[in-house]
Amino acid sequence: MSDSSVALAASLEETAVAGSVVASPPRRRLPTEEAPWVRRLLIALAVGFLGLFLLLPLITVFMEAFRKGTGAFLQAFADPAAFDAIILTLVVAVIAVPANLVFGVSAAWAIAKFDFRGKTFLVTLIDLPFSVSPVVAGLVYVLLYASHGLFGGLLQSAGIQIIFALPGIVMATIFVTFPFIARELIPLMEELGNTDEEAALTLGASGFRMFWTVTLPNVKWALLYGVLLCNARAMGEFGAVSVVSGHIRGYTNTMPLHIEILYNEYQFVAAFAVASLLAALALVTLGIKSWLEHRYASDLAAGHRH
């Protein structure tokens, strides 16, 4: 091939490439893709909503807590009533969360592994605290266990006080929080089925060993997720606890109740200081959850976690 032919071929090739670039049509949006303006609008709405109703109030709590300096912030926790409220909140969570752990695993196991009459009704009962106002739950406990309640006389004769004492606060907290663990476990255990457990039993494993080595590893992340949510709600519960506690300062006041009292007494810095501690505990809980999701993302995906 002569030099002129090579030059002509190269020229034609460059022209073709240039022509293809110029003539390349713009990328057409797929039928399943939303318009760019719709995407931007939805993202802006989500971010704006979260910023207005979640992030901004949360920042305000911490700003108000430190508005008069660190000294005033720390002074709020020098109050013995604040210390008692913190201890009571932690004690209630320490009792309520393990109780819900046992109930949640048992209920999820029964619903996911067995077929029995009334199964749907049991699931509905588990969801009941999501739909019933916590205040109503507190009033029910008062009607049952107060001195004038259905079991009040019997409890008084036995020297047991439920209402306006720690047992009533724990019972109200358990009522409000018991769906969190069960509801995390039930869908996952139903999806997993009984195959692994049946194989373990066929190989001679005991019931406890089957649960410990087969079932628990399969549901551990859902279980941990439910425990974290249950703990966060237990520490922050207000409505049901408010009804059954009696608001006895230094005795039956949890942190949310103590915050309300401080706010009503116009002790705003102290109220926001305790509120910031409560918010910090919730943020730590969510931080642990997010870290676990990031750290064990592959395990979560393998376990069909959401």
Salt bridges, closest charged atoms under 4 A:
GLU33 OE2 - ARG27 NH2 2.99
GLU34 OE2 - ARG39 NE 3.14
GLU64 OE1 - ARG67 NE 2.88
ASP115 OD1 - LYS119 NZ 3.32
ASP127 OD1 - ARG183 NE 2.83
GLU184 OE1 - ARG305 NH2 3.75
GLU184 OE1 - HIS306 NE2 3.40
GLU191 OE2 - HIS304 ND1 3.57
GLU197 OE2 - LYS113 NZ 3.43
GLU237 OE1 - ARG233 NH2 2.98
GLU265 OE2 - ARG249 NH1 3.02
GLU293 OE2 - LYS289 NZ 3.26
